[in-house]
Amino acid sequence: MPDHPSGHLYAVLAAQRVLPVLRNTDADEAVRRTTALLAAGCRAVELTTSTPGWAGAVTRTAPLNDVHGRSALIGVGTVTTTAQAETALDAGAAFLISPYPAPEVRAVAVRREAVFIEGGFTPGEVAAAVRANGAAKVFPAHVGGPGFVRSLRAVLPGAVIIPTGGIRPAEVPGWLAAGATAVGIGDGLPSDPGELAAVFAGADADADADGDADAPRRAPHDAAAGR
């Protein structure tokens, strides 16, 4: 699927290695945290439908660039219904993620040619997601541990596998060594700008293959101020 936008997203995730998963108390907090991540060199960020006002946060952050001038890839996770999928895409989401198999979301993604990373836990669920989209979110990943991902990688060698759930930042290298493409992190990312930038220090190696970095974008501080 080289011409599908998923190919570019998956390359970004592989370079970034960590996918921040934001569950915030309100949209303003989600915007502040997202802009901090973009300023640290992170490009792909997952907001979630559990944040009140999440669609507004997507609208405010989707037009931004990261610190390297590359267009942000703002996705929405915990998407399980048709309405959520449609709302997320209308708000400008670059991708959708579900925590478990979600046929309604899959149908929307197919119809609107959107990138969808479907969740699964059993080998059958993960394989089905990979067949449909080339990628799968493994959730809750901590239950199976890195060894489970290593076993999945053995039978799905070309898949994009993103374990998420109960993983701390210090544990990321072990998951990557087991075969994860990137690791979803919901808690524990540093708030200090320098320490956060260190997490994404290698992500600037990703080339902006889609050439959209020259499109008009707002600076992160504009979104945080609601402008």
Z-matrix of the N, CA and C atoms (Angstrom, degrees):
N
C 1 1.438
C 2 1.528 1 111.18
N 3 1.338 2 119.21 1 48.45
C 4 1.450 3 120.75 2 -174.43
C 5 1.512 4 114.00 3 -62.20
N 6 1.332 5 118.91 4 -29.07
C 7 1.456 6 121.11 5 -178.01
C 8 1.520 7 112.51 6 -88.13
N 9 1.307 8 117.89 7 -6.04
C 10 1.461 9 121.17 8 179.97
C 11 1.523 10 108.48 9 -83.04
N 12 1.346 11 117.81 10 142.98
C 13 1.468 12 119.18 11 -178.96
C 14 1.520 13 114.35 12 -58.44
N 15 1.334 14 117.16 13 -19.24
C 16 1.457 15 118.81 14 179.23
C 17 1.520 16 111.64 15 -61.74
N 18 1.346 17 117.15 16 -33.60
C 19 1.454 18 119.94 17 -178.64
C 20 1.513 19 111.65 18 -59.32
N 21 1.321 20 116.58 19 -41.10
C 22 1.461 21 120.11 20 179.12
C 23 1.527 22 110.63 21 -69.98
N 24 1.329 23 117.95 22 -44.86
C 25 1.465 24 120.70 23 179.09
C 26 1.514 25 110.71 24 -58.51
N 27 1.322 26 117.02 25 -45.17
C 28 1.457 27 120.05 26 -177.01
C 29 1.527 28 111.11 27 -64.12
N 30 1.343 29 117.52 28 -35.22
C 31 1.460 30 120.31 29 176.64
C 32 1.530 31 110.54 30 -66.43
N 33 1.330 32 116.40 31 -38.85
C 34 1.465 33 120.65 32 177.91
C 35 1.524 34 110.13 33 -63.53
N 36 1.326 35 117.09 34 -44.95
C 37 1.461 36 120.44 35 -179.46
C 38 1.527 37 111.28 36 -63.59
N 39 1.327 38 116.77 37 -40.09
C 40 1.465 39 119.62 38 179.58
C 41 1.523 40 110.73 39 -63.72
N 42 1.339 41 117.04 40 -37.44
C 43 1.462 42 120.09 41 178.66
C 44 1.521 43 111.58 42 -73.71
N 45 1.331 44 115.59 43 -35.77
C 46 1.463 45 120.80 44 -176.14
C 47 1.523 46 112.32 45 -76.39
N 48 1.318 47 116.90 46 -35.35
C 49 1.470 48 125.26 47 175.14
C 50 1.531 49 114.49 48 73.92
N 51 1.315 50 117.66 49 -31.53
C 52 1.465 51 122.09 50 178.86
C 53 1.522 52 108.67 51 -121.56
N 54 1.328 53 116.44 52 130.27
C 55 1.465 54 121.60 53 175.38
C 56 1.523 55 108.13 54 -109.75
N 57 1.331 56 118.54 55 106.31
C 58 1.461 57 119.75 56 177.84
C 59 1.527 58 111.08 57 -65.73
N 60 1.317 59 116.27 58 134.24
C 61 1.464 60 122.91 59 178.47
C 62 1.529 61 106.51 60 -115.53
N 63 1.327 62 116.73 61 110.25
C 64 1.464 63 120.86 62 -172.00
C 65 1.519 64 111.66 63 -99.64
N 66 1.317 65 115.13 64 121.54
C 67 1.461 66 122.45 65 172.17
C 68 1.528 67 106.17 66 -121.16
N 69 1.328 68 115.55 67 101.04
C 70 1.452 69 120.76 68 -171.36
C 71 1.519 70 111.64 69 -113.96
N 72 1.334 71 115.34 70 166.55
C 73 1.461 72 120.44 71 -177.08
C 74 1.518 73 111.98 72 -75.56
N 75 1.333 74 117.55 73 -25.10
C 76 1.464 75 120.52 74 177.52
C 77 1.521 76 109.36 75 -159.78
N 78 1.333 77 115.45 76 174.26
C 79 1.460 78 120.96 77 -175.81
C 80 1.522 79 111.73 78 -65.11
N 81 1.335 80 117.63 79 -38.70
C 82 1.463 81 119.99 80 -179.21
C 83 1.527 82 111.40 81 -60.66
N 84 1.326 83 116.03 82 -41.85
C 85 1.462 84 119.36 83 178.36
C 86 1.527 85 110.42 84 -65.17
N 87 1.335 86 116.66 85 -39.45
C 88 1.463 87 120.10 86 178.55
C 89 1.522 88 111.04 87 -62.61
N 90 1.329 89 116.63 88 -39.82
C 91 1.465 90 120.51 89 178.88
C 92 1.524 91 110.33 90 -66.88
N 93 1.336 92 117.31 91 -43.78
C 94 1.460 93 119.88 92 179.31
C 95 1.526 94 111.15 93 -60.98
N 96 1.321 95 116.24 94 -44.44
C 97 1.463 96 119.40 95 -178.35
C 98 1.531 97 110.72 96 -67.66
N 99 1.314 98 117.19 97 -38.99
C 100 1.460 99 120.46 98 179.17
C 101 1.513 100 111.17 99 -64.73
N 102 1.326 101 117.40 100 -44.54
C 103 1.461 102 119.47 101 -179.87
C 104 1.526 103 111.25 102 -64.73
N 105 1.327 104 117.28 103 -33.69
C 106 1.467 105 120.05 104 176.28
C 107 1.523 106 110.43 105 -65.53
N 108 1.317 107 116.85 106 -40.00
C 109 1.459 108 120.98 107 178.43
C 110 1.528 109 110.85 108 -65.48
N 111 1.321 110 117.56 109 -44.08
C 112 1.466 111 121.09 110 178.13
C 113 1.527 112 110.56 111 -61.35
N 114 1.320 113 116.93 112 -40.44
C 115 1.460 114 121.08 113 178.93
C 116 1.522 115 111.86 114 -66.94
N 117 1.337 116 116.47 115 -21.95
C 118 1.465 117 121.33 116 179.58
C 119 1.521 118 112.70 117 -88.29
N 120 1.329 119 117.61 118 -2.84
C 121 1.453 120 120.53 119 179.55
C 122 1.510 121 114.81 120 102.03
N 123 1.323 122 116.64 121 0.83
C 124 1.462 123 120.91 122 173.85
C 125 1.526 124 107.92 123 -77.06
N 126 1.305 125 117.74 124 141.21
C 127 1.460 126 121.06 125 -178.50
C 128 1.522 127 112.99 126 -114.54
N 129 1.331 128 117.51 127 -40.57
C 130 1.463 129 121.95 128 -179.66
C 131 1.523 130 109.07 129 -102.33
N 132 1.319 131 116.17 130 126.37
C 133 1.460 132 122.79 131 -178.36
C 134 1.520 133 108.69 132 -132.80
N 135 1.318 134 116.59 133 138.25
C 136 1.468 135 121.68 134 177.31
C 137 1.529 136 110.03 135 -104.92
N 138 1.332 137 116.70 136 109.56
C 139 1.453 138 120.90 137 166.84
C 140 1.516 139 107.47 138 -81.95
N 141 1.317 140 118.09 139 170.12
C 142 1.463 141 119.38 140 -176.82
C 143 1.523 142 111.29 141 -136.22
N 144 1.317 143 115.51 142 153.44
C 145 1.459 144 120.97 143 -179.12
C 146 1.518 145 112.49 144 -72.25
N 147 1.340 146 117.32 145 -6.68
C 148 1.463 147 119.89 146 177.19
C 149 1.527 148 111.99 147 -79.91
N 150 1.328 149 118.03 148 -8.78
C 151 1.459 150 122.21 149 177.54
C 152 1.524 151 109.55 150 -86.55
N 153 1.328 152 119.09 151 122.30
C 154 1.469 153 120.16 152 177.26
C 155 1.528 154 110.51 153 -57.70
N 156 1.332 155 115.75 154 131.93
C 157 1.461 156 120.16 155 -179.77
C 158 1.519 157 113.77 156 74.88
N 159 1.320 158 117.09 157 23.63
C 160 1.468 159 121.24 158 -174.73
C 161 1.521 160 113.49 159 -58.18
N 162 1.327 161 118.03 160 -35.99
C 163 1.468 162 119.79 161 -177.80
C 164 1.526 163 110.80 162 -63.29
N 165 1.320 164 116.77 163 -39.01
C 166 1.451 165 120.10 164 177.18
C 167 1.515 166 112.32 165 -64.35
N 168 1.338 167 116.16 166 -36.38
C 169 1.465 168 120.32 167 177.45
C 170 1.524 169 110.56 168 -64.99
N 171 1.320 170 116.90 169 -38.22
C 172 1.466 171 120.35 170 177.40
C 173 1.527 172 110.00 171 -63.47
N 174 1.324 173 116.44 172 -46.10
C 175 1.460 174 120.72 173 -179.51
C 176 1.529 175 111.49 174 -58.95
N 177 1.310 176 116.83 175 -37.78
C 178 1.465 177 120.99 176 -177.44
C 179 1.525 178 113.41 177 -77.36
N 180 1.318 179 117.40 178 -26.79
C 181 1.465 180 119.45 179 -175.55
C 182 1.531 181 114.02 180 -103.07
N 183 1.320 182 117.92 181 -23.60
C 184 1.464 183 120.38 182 -177.27
C 185 1.527 184 113.78 183 -58.21
N 186 1.337 185 120.79 184 -32.90
C 187 1.471 186 119.69 185 -178.56
C 188 1.530 187 114.90 186 -80.92
N 189 1.314 188 118.83 187 1.63
C 190 1.465 189 121.11 188 -170.86
C 191 1.526 190 113.16 189 -82.91
N 192 1.328 191 114.70 190 167.04
C 193 1.458 192 123.61 191 169.64
C 194 1.516 193 109.31 192 -109.67
N 195 1.338 194 115.74 193 158.76
C 196 1.456 195 118.18 194 169.72
C 197 1.526 196 109.09 195 -85.45
N 198 1.315 197 116.91 196 -176.81
C 199 1.462 198 121.17 197 -174.73
C 200 1.528 199 112.19 198 -63.89
N 201 1.341 200 117.54 199 -20.63
C 202 1.456 201 121.55 200 179.72
C 203 1.528 202 112.42 201 -92.02
N 204 1.338 203 117.36 202 3.32
C 205 1.455 204 121.06 203 178.97
C 206 1.512 205 114.63 204 85.99
N 207 1.327 206 117.29 205 8.61
C 208 1.468 207 121.23 206 179.48
C 209 1.518 208 109.36 207 -89.67
N 210 1.309 209 116.70 208 143.17
C 211 1.458 210 120.50 209 -178.86
C 212 1.517 211 110.95 210 -62.75
N 213 1.321 212 115.64 211 135.68
C 214 1.464 213 120.98 212 178.33
C 215 1.525 214 110.56 213 -66.51
N 216 1.322 215 115.59 214 149.68
C 217 1.465 216 122.26 215 174.01
C 218 1.526 217 106.26 216 -117.29
N 219 1.318 218 115.59 217 95.06
C 220 1.465 219 121.54 218 -176.66
C 221 1.521 220 108.79 219 -97.96
N 222 1.318 221 115.94 220 115.86
C 223 1.449 222 120.82 221 178.87
C 224 1.514 223 111.40 222 -106.65
N 225 1.310 224 115.28 223 171.09
C 226 1.465 225 121.27 224 177.64
C 227 1.520 226 108.59 225 -126.35
N 228 1.335 227 115.40 226 126.54
C 229 1.451 228 121.20 227 178.39
C 230 1.516 229 112.15 228 -108.14
N 231 1.328 230 115.50 229 175.71
C 232 1.469 231 123.26 230 -173.62
C 233 1.532 232 109.57 231 56.46
N 234 1.325 233 114.74 232 40.63
C 235 1.461 234 121.65 233 176.57
C 236 1.524 235 107.40 234 -96.22
N 237 1.330 236 116.49 235 117.79
C 238 1.469 237 120.04 236 -174.41
C 239 1.523 238 113.58 237 -130.02
N 240 1.338 239 118.42 238 -5.68
C 241 1.462 240 121.04 239 -176.34
C 242 1.526 241 110.75 240 -128.67
N 243 1.322 242 114.44 241 162.60
C 244 1.462 243 119.82 242 176.48
C 245 1.519 244 110.97 243 -59.80
N 246 1.325 245 116.81 244 -44.58
C 247 1.463 246 120.62 245 -177.65
C 248 1.525 247 111.28 246 -61.47
N 249 1.319 248 117.68 247 -43.86
C 250 1.461 249 120.13 248 179.01
C 251 1.521 250 111.43 249 -63.33
N 252 1.327 251 116.43 250 -42.14
C 253 1.459 252 119.95 251 -179.65
C 254 1.523 253 111.23 252 -63.09
N 255 1.315 254 116.53 253 -45.50
C 256 1.468 255 120.50 254 -179.65
C 257 1.532 256 110.41 255 -63.94
N 258 1.330 257 116.73 256 -43.80
C 259 1.461 258 120.72 257 -179.77
C 260 1.521 259 111.22 258 -62.59
N 261 1.318 260 116.70 259 -42.82
C 262 1.464 261 120.67 260 -179.55
C 263 1.524 262 111.13 261 -62.40
N 264 1.320 263 116.98 262 -46.07
C 265 1.461 264 119.94 263 -179.07
C 266 1.522 265 111.23 264 -68.13
N 267 1.319 266 117.03 265 -38.18
C 268 1.460 267 120.00 266 177.27
C 269 1.527 268 111.30 267 -63.58
N 270 1.326 269 116.62 268 -30.27
C 271 1.461 270 120.97 269 -179.45
C 272 1.529 271 112.33 270 -79.45
N 273 1.336 272 116.76 271 -10.89
C 274 1.458 273 120.47 272 177.89
C 275 1.510 274 115.46 273 109.41
N 276 1.336 275 118.06 274 13.41
C 277 1.464 276 120.46 275 -179.51
C 278 1.526 277 110.99 276 -60.72
N 279 1.325 278 115.56 277 138.31
C 280 1.460 279 121.29 278 178.68
C 281 1.523 280 111.95 279 -85.74
N 282 1.336 281 116.73 280 -19.34
C 283 1.450 282 120.05 281 178.62
C 284 1.521 283 109.14 282 -161.02
N 285 1.335 284 115.00 283 162.12
C 286 1.461 285 123.27 284 179.06
C 287 1.524 286 108.55 285 -120.93
N 288 1.344 287 116.06 286 146.68
C 289 1.461 288 121.06 287 176.59
C 290 1.525 289 108.35 288 -137.17
N 291 1.326 290 115.89 289 135.73
C 292 1.459 291 120.70 290 174.95
C 293 1.521 292 109.43 291 -113.64
N 294 1.338 293 118.03 292 155.41
C 295 1.468 294 119.83 293 178.96
C 296 1.528 295 113.04 294 -83.61
N 297 1.306 296 116.73 295 -14.04
C 298 1.467 297 122.90 296 -178.09
C 299 1.525 298 108.19 297 -155.13
N 300 1.340 299 118.95 298 172.43
C 301 1.461 300 120.29 299 -179.13
C 302 1.524 301 111.39 300 -54.28
N 303 1.327 302 116.12 301 129.26
C 304 1.465 303 121.71 302 -174.85
C 305 1.520 304 109.52 303 -136.91
N 306 1.338 305 117.53 304 84.96
C 307 1.470 306 120.69 305 -177.24
C 308 1.527 307 113.47 306 -58.03
N 309 1.342 308 118.01 307 -34.58
C 310 1.464 309 119.76 308 179.92
C 311 1.526 310 110.77 309 -63.62
N 312 1.312 311 116.25 310 -42.93
C 313 1.465 312 120.34 311 179.95
C 314 1.520 313 110.11 312 -67.79
N 315 1.321 314 116.25 313 -39.98
C 316 1.457 315 120.14 314 178.52
C 317 1.523 316 111.08 315 -58.73
N 318 1.326 317 116.43 316 -40.79
C 319 1.462 318 120.44 317 -179.96
C 320 1.530 319 111.25 318 -64.21
N 321 1.328 320 116.49 319 -41.64
C 322 1.466 321 119.90 320 177.64
C 323 1.525 322 110.38 321 -63.60
N 324 1.320 323 116.54 322 -43.81
C 325 1.460 324 120.61 323 -178.78
C 326 1.527 325 111.36 324 -61.50
N 327 1.316 326 116.71 325 -40.33
C 328 1.464 327 120.13 326 178.79
C 329 1.523 328 109.99 327 -65.81
N 330 1.315 329 116.16 328 -46.47
C 331 1.472 330 120.32 329 -176.77
C 332 1.522 331 111.64 330 -64.07
N 333 1.336 332 116.42 331 -37.75
C 334 1.461 333 120.03 332 -176.62
C 335 1.527 334 113.32 333 -100.70
N 336 1.331 335 115.80 334 7.80
C 337 1.463 336 122.05 335 178.25
C 338 1.527 337 110.83 336 53.74
N 339 1.313 338 115.29 337 45.32
C 340 1.466 339 121.98 338 -179.09
C 341 1.521 340 110.53 339 -100.65
N 342 1.314 341 115.87 340 157.18
C 343 1.460 342 121.49 341 177.44
C 344 1.526 343 108.57 342 -81.27
N 345 1.322 344 116.11 343 128.13
C 346 1.463 345 121.46 344 -178.47
C 347 1.515 346 109.17 345 -132.51
N 348 1.333 347 116.49 346 119.96
C 349 1.459 348 122.40 347 174.37
C 350 1.520 349 106.70 348 -103.56
N 351 1.320 350 115.02 349 105.19
C 352 1.465 351 120.72 350 -173.07
C 353 1.524 352 110.77 351 -87.66
N 354 1.320 353 115.76 352 140.82
C 355 1.448 354 120.49 353 -179.72
C 356 1.512 355 112.74 354 -82.91
N 357 1.314 356 115.01 355 154.77
C 358 1.452 357 121.44 356 175.95
C 359 1.516 358 109.04 357 -166.82
N 360 1.321 359 115.81 358 163.48
C 361 1.463 360 119.82 359 176.86
C 362 1.520 361 111.55 360 -128.28
N 363 1.326 362 117.52 361 -46.07
C 364 1.453 363 118.84 362 179.38
C 365 1.526 364 109.57 363 -73.35
N 366 1.328 365 117.38 364 156.69
C 367 1.470 366 119.00 365 177.61
C 368 1.526 367 112.63 366 -55.49
N 369 1.334 368 117.13 367 -36.31
C 370 1.458 369 119.68 368 178.86
C 371 1.515 370 112.34 369 -65.63
N 372 1.336 371 117.11 370 -42.20
C 373 1.463 372 121.10 371 179.07
C 374 1.529 373 111.11 372 -65.53
N 375 1.316 374 116.06 373 -43.13
C 376 1.464 375 120.20 374 -179.83
C 377 1.527 376 109.96 375 -65.33
N 378 1.321 377 117.55 376 -44.08
C 379 1.460 378 120.85 377 -179.81
C 380 1.521 379 111.34 378 -63.48
N 381 1.333 380 117.14 379 -38.60
C 382 1.462 381 120.38 380 178.96
C 383 1.526 382 110.78 381 -64.44
N 384 1.333 383 116.76 382 -41.03
C 385 1.460 384 120.68 383 177.98
C 386 1.524 385 110.78 384 -63.75
N 387 1.310 386 116.36 385 -41.47
C 388 1.463 387 120.54 386 -179.87
C 389 1.523 388 110.56 387 -66.48
N 390 1.332 389 117.69 388 -40.52
C 391 1.465 390 120.13 389 177.89
C 392 1.521 391 111.09 390 -60.47
N 393 1.328 392 116.33 391 -38.05
C 394 1.458 393 120.35 392 -176.24
C 395 1.520 394 112.72 393 -78.75
N 396 1.342 395 116.56 394 -37.09
C 397 1.460 396 119.33 395 -168.89
C 398 1.522 397 115.32 396 -130.94
N 399 1.327 398 117.01 397 -5.98
C 400 1.453 399 119.57 398 -177.17
C 401 1.513 400 114.03 399 82.40
N 402 1.343 401 116.34 400 -2.98
C 403 1.460 402 120.48 401 -175.25
C 404 1.520 403 109.95 402 -148.01
N 405 1.333 404 115.58 403 159.44
C 406 1.459 405 120.92 404 176.26
C 407 1.518 406 109.19 405 -150.04
N 408 1.328 407 115.06 406 142.75
C 409 1.461 408 121.44 407 168.67
C 410 1.526 409 106.96 408 -92.61
N 411 1.313 410 117.40 409 126.19
C 412 1.459 411 121.47 410 177.68
C 413 1.522 412 107.80 411 -96.52
N 414 1.327 413 115.75 412 114.59
C 415 1.470 414 120.73 413 -174.29
C 416 1.528 415 110.48 414 -145.86
N 417 1.345 416 117.15 415 137.79
C 418 1.465 417 129.45 416 -6.52
C 419 1.519 418 110.86 417 -81.20
N 420 1.328 419 116.00 418 120.38
C 421 1.462 420 120.76 419 -169.94
C 422 1.522 421 113.41 420 -67.05
N 423 1.319 422 117.10 421 -32.02
C 424 1.470 423 118.60 422 -174.56
C 425 1.521 424 112.20 423 -65.40
N 426 1.312 425 117.31 424 -20.27
C 427 1.462 426 120.18 425 -179.64
C 428 1.530 427 110.30 426 -66.09
N 429 1.321 428 116.22 427 -42.59
C 430 1.463 429 119.68 428 -179.09
C 431 1.519 430 113.88 429 -90.64
N 432 1.333 431 116.76 430 -27.54
C 433 1.449 432 120.82 431 -179.85
C 434 1.522 433 113.38 432 76.32
N 435 1.323 434 117.71 433 174.76
C 436 1.466 435 121.23 434 -179.91
C 437 1.524 436 114.03 435 -56.68
N 438 1.324 437 116.74 436 -31.83
C 439 1.454 438 118.96 437 179.37
C 440 1.513 439 112.80 438 -61.71
N 441 1.330 440 116.78 439 -34.18
C 442 1.455 441 121.11 440 177.76
C 443 1.524 442 110.23 441 -65.23
N 444 1.336 443 116.92 442 -42.99
C 445 1.460 444 120.69 443 178.16
C 446 1.530 445 110.24 444 -64.56
N 447 1.318 446 116.80 445 -37.95
C 448 1.460 447 119.53 446 178.28
C 449 1.531 448 110.72 447 -61.22
N 450 1.310 449 116.87 448 -39.22
C 451 1.472 450 120.41 449 178.48
C 452 1.520 451 111.10 450 -68.50
N 453 1.346 452 116.68 451 -39.61
C 454 1.460 453 119.59 452 177.08
C 455 1.522 454 111.04 453 -63.69
N 456 1.322 455 116.56 454 -41.98
C 457 1.462 456 120.67 455 -179.14
C 458 1.517 457 111.26 456 -61.62
N 459 1.326 458 117.01 457 -32.93
C 460 1.458 459 120.41 458 -178.81
C 461 1.520 460 111.81 459 -63.41
N 462 1.335 461 117.61 460 -33.49
C 463 1.469 462 120.64 461 -178.08
C 464 1.519 463 112.45 462 -102.61
N 465 1.350 464 117.56 463 -8.50
C 466 1.469 465 122.26 464 177.59
C 467 1.525 466 108.33 465 -129.75
N 468 1.323 467 117.15 466 64.95
C 469 1.470 468 120.40 467 -169.94
C 470 1.527 469 114.53 468 -63.42
N 471 1.317 470 118.29 469 -27.64
C 472 1.456 471 119.64 470 -176.94
C 473 1.509 472 114.34 471 -100.22
N 474 1.318 473 117.28 472 6.23
C 475 1.463 474 120.68 473 -173.22
C 476 1.516 475 112.41 474 -81.22
N 477 1.335 476 115.01 475 151.79
C 478 1.458 477 121.83 476 167.86
C 479 1.528 478 106.33 477 -88.72
N 480 1.321 479 117.31 478 115.22
C 481 1.463 480 122.93 479 -175.33
C 482 1.521 481 108.73 480 -118.13
N 483 1.329 482 115.82 481 123.24
C 484 1.461 483 120.89 482 -176.41
C 485 1.528 484 108.82 483 -124.56
N 486 1.320 485 117.91 484 92.24
C 487 1.470 486 120.34 485 176.34
C 488 1.524 487 110.27 486 -70.72
N 489 1.328 488 115.59 487 139.28
C 490 1.463 489 121.76 488 -176.95
C 491 1.523 490 108.89 489 -146.61
N 492 1.320 491 115.69 490 143.88
C 493 1.456 492 119.74 491 175.51
C 494 1.509 493 112.97 492 112.94
N 495 1.338 494 116.39 493 108.92
C 496 1.454 495 120.80 494 176.15
C 497 1.509 496 115.09 495 74.81
N 498 1.333 497 117.78 496 19.52
C 499 1.464 498 121.19 497 -178.54
C 500 1.527 499 108.75 498 -105.75
N 501 1.322 500 116.85 499 129.77
C 502 1.460 501 121.79 500 177.31
C 503 1.526 502 110.10 501 -93.10
N 504 1.328 503 117.99 502 153.75
C 505 1.474 504 120.12 503 -178.72
C 506 1.528 505 114.09 504 -53.67
N 507 1.325 506 117.55 505 -38.40
C 508 1.462 507 120.10 506 -178.66
C 509 1.527 508 112.36 507 -66.30
N 510 1.319 509 117.28 508 -18.01
C 511 1.456 510 121.59 509 -178.52
C 512 1.524 511 113.15 510 -90.02
N 513 1.330 512 117.36 511 -7.53
C 514 1.467 513 121.40 512 -175.14
C 515 1.528 514 112.82 513 -56.35
N 516 1.342 515 120.58 514 -45.41
C 517 1.468 516 118.72 515 -178.51
C 518 1.526 517 113.70 516 -55.92
N 519 1.317 518 116.94 517 -37.05
C 520 1.454 519 119.70 518 179.33
C 521 1.514 520 112.84 519 -65.46
N 522 1.318 521 116.07 520 -37.45
C 523 1.467 522 120.36 521 178.14
C 524 1.521 523 111.20 522 -70.56
N 525 1.328 524 116.73 523 -39.97
C 526 1.462 525 119.51 524 177.28
C 527 1.520 526 110.72 525 -64.26
N 528 1.319 527 116.81 526 -40.14
C 529 1.462 528 120.67 527 178.82
C 530 1.519 529 111.36 528 -64.27
N 531 1.344 530 116.57 529 -28.19
C 532 1.469 531 120.96 530 179.56
C 533 1.517 532 112.22 531 -79.23
N 534 1.347 533 117.26 532 -10.63
C 535 1.458 534 119.26 533 176.90
C 536 1.506 535 115.70 534 120.77
N 537 1.327 536 118.28 535 3.30
C 538 1.461 537 119.93 536 176.78
C 539 1.521 538 110.21 537 -67.01
N 540 1.331 539 115.91 538 140.95
C 541 1.463 540 120.70 539 175.15
C 542 1.522 541 110.21 540 -74.86
N 543 1.306 542 115.65 541 -43.23
C 544 1.462 543 124.50 542 175.78
C 545 1.519 544 106.07 543 -154.10
N 546 1.326 545 116.43 544 165.90
C 547 1.459 546 121.19 545 -176.17
C 548 1.522 547 109.36 546 -125.03
N 549 1.327 548 116.44 547 128.01
C 550 1.454 549 120.84 548 176.59
C 551 1.517 550 110.73 549 -78.54
N 552 1.332 551 116.53 550 127.77
C 553 1.467 552 122.13 551 -178.24
C 554 1.524 553 109.10 552 -123.07
N 555 1.324 554 116.14 553 118.89
C 556 1.460 555 120.13 554 179.54
C 557 1.503 556 113.63 555 -96.49
N 558 1.310 557 118.39 556 -29.12
C 559 1.458 558 122.63 557 -177.70
C 560 1.523 559 110.18 558 -137.44
N 561 1.328 560 115.17 559 152.29
C 562 1.444 561 120.25 560 171.00
C 563 1.511 562 116.15 561 100.95
N 564 1.345 563 118.91 562 -7.66
C 565 1.451 564 118.98 563 176.28
C 566 1.531 565 109.18 564 -66.71
N 567 1.313 566 118.27 565 140.00
C 568 1.464 567 120.18 566 -174.97
C 569 1.520 568 112.62 567 -66.77
N 570 1.319 569 115.92 568 149.49
C 571 1.461 570 120.85 569 175.90
C 572 1.520 571 111.82 570 -91.61
N 573 1.339 572 117.43 571 -22.88
C 574 1.451 573 120.70 572 177.59
C 575 1.530 574 109.83 573 -63.98
N 576 1.341 575 119.40 574 127.86
C 577 1.468 576 121.22 575 -175.91
C 578 1.524 577 113.84 576 -57.14
N 579 1.337 578 116.88 577 -41.24
C 580 1.447 579 119.62 578 179.93
C 581 1.511 580 113.02 579 -65.93
N 582 1.322 581 116.62 580 -42.74
C 583 1.459 582 120.61 581 179.14
C 584 1.527 583 110.78 582 -67.81
N 585 1.331 584 116.37 583 -36.88
C 586 1.462 585 119.36 584 178.62
C 587 1.528 586 110.62 585 -67.24
N 588 1.325 587 116.84 586 -40.16
C 589 1.463 588 120.39 587 178.01
C 590 1.523 589 111.09 588 -62.14
N 591 1.332 590 117.06 589 -33.58
C 592 1.460 591 120.25 590 179.62
C 593 1.527 592 111.58 591 -64.93
N 594 1.333 593 116.55 592 -31.81
C 595 1.475 594 120.51 593 179.38
C 596 1.525 595 110.38 594 -62.76
N 597 1.345 596 116.08 595 -36.09
C 598 1.470 597 120.61 596 -174.25
C 599 1.524 598 112.13 597 -108.95
N 600 1.326 599 116.64 598 22.79
C 601 1.458 600 120.98 599 -174.55
C 602 1.521 601 112.91 600 -60.60
N 603 1.333 602 118.09 601 -31.63
C 604 1.460 603 119.71 602 -177.96
C 605 1.506 604 114.66 603 -89.96
N 606 1.341 605 116.78 604 -6.25
C 607 1.464 606 119.22 605 -173.84
C 608 1.507 607 112.82 606 -71.11
N 609 1.352 608 118.66 607 -18.20
C 610 1.458 609 119.81 608 -178.58
C 611 1.517 610 112.01 609 -72.52
N 612 1.346 611 116.87 610 -4.33
C 613 1.460 612 119.44 611 177.04
C 614 1.519 613 111.98 612 -75.23
N 615 1.322 614 116.75 613 -15.00
C 616 1.466 615 120.02 614 -179.10
C 617 1.517 616 109.87 615 -72.26
N 618 1.321 617 116.74 616 125.97
C 619 1.465 618 120.80 617 178.08
C 620 1.509 619 109.89 618 -77.99
N 621 1.320 620 116.41 619 146.32
C 622 1.457 621 121.04 620 179.13
C 623 1.522 622 108.37 621 -84.32
N 624 1.339 623 114.35 622 76.80
C 625 1.452 624 119.78 623 -171.08
C 626 1.520 625 113.72 624 -65.02
N 627 1.330 626 118.06 625 -24.03
C 628 1.459 627 117.98 626 -176.55
C 629 1.516 628 112.24 627 -86.43
N 630 1.340 629 117.62 628 -4.59
C 631 1.444 630 121.11 629 172.74
C 632 1.508 631 114.71 630 67.31
N 633 1.332 632 119.08 631 19.17
C 634 1.447 633 119.58 632 -175.53
C 635 1.516 634 112.90 633 -95.60
N 636 1.312 635 117.79 634 6.99
C 637 1.460 636 119.00 635 -177.92
C 638 1.515 637 112.52 636 -67.65
N 639 1.353 638 116.88 637 -18.08
C 640 1.456 639 119.55 638 -179.42
C 641 1.512 640 112.36 639 -86.43
N 642 1.339 641 117.43 640 -5.74
C 643 1.464 642 120.23 641 179.83
C 644 1.518 643 109.62 642 -67.83
N 645 1.359 644 117.40 643 149.32
C 646 1.465 645 119.42 644 -179.63
C 647 1.519 646 111.27 645 -58.99
N 648 1.311 647 116.72 646 127.81
C 649 1.455 648 122.74 647 -179.77
C 650 1.515 649 108.66 648 -137.71
N 651 1.332 650 115.60 649 159.00
C 652 1.455 651 119.83 650 174.58
C 653 1.520 652 110.28 651 -97.80
N 654 1.309 653 115.63 652 151.49
C 655 1.454 654 120.19 653 176.62
C 656 1.507 655 109.71 654 -71.85
N 657 1.357 656 118.52 655 150.50
C 658 1.463 657 120.43 656 -177.73
C 659 1.521 658 114.11 657 -53.34
N 660 1.364 659 119.16 658 -37.13
C 661 1.455 660 118.56 659 -175.91
C 662 1.520 661 111.85 660 -68.14
N 663 1.359 662 117.29 661 -24.71
C 664 1.461 663 119.74 662 177.70
C 665 1.527 664 110.68 663 -66.36
N 666 1.343 665 116.44 664 -41.94
C 667 1.459 666 119.22 665 -179.93
C 668 1.517 667 110.86 666 -67.11
N 669 1.318 668 116.64 667 -40.49
C 670 1.458 669 120.17 668 -178.55
C 671 1.514 670 110.52 669 -62.72
N 672 1.339 671 117.02 670 -29.49
C 673 1.452 672 120.98 671 179.73
C 674 1.518 673 111.76 672 -87.32
N 675 1.348 674 116.15 673 -2.35
C 676 1.465 675 120.89 674 178.63
C 677 1.498 676 113.20 675 78.22
N 678 1.394 677 118.17 676 19.52
C 679 1.452 678 120.99 677 -178.88
C 680 1.513 679 110.70 678 -91.32
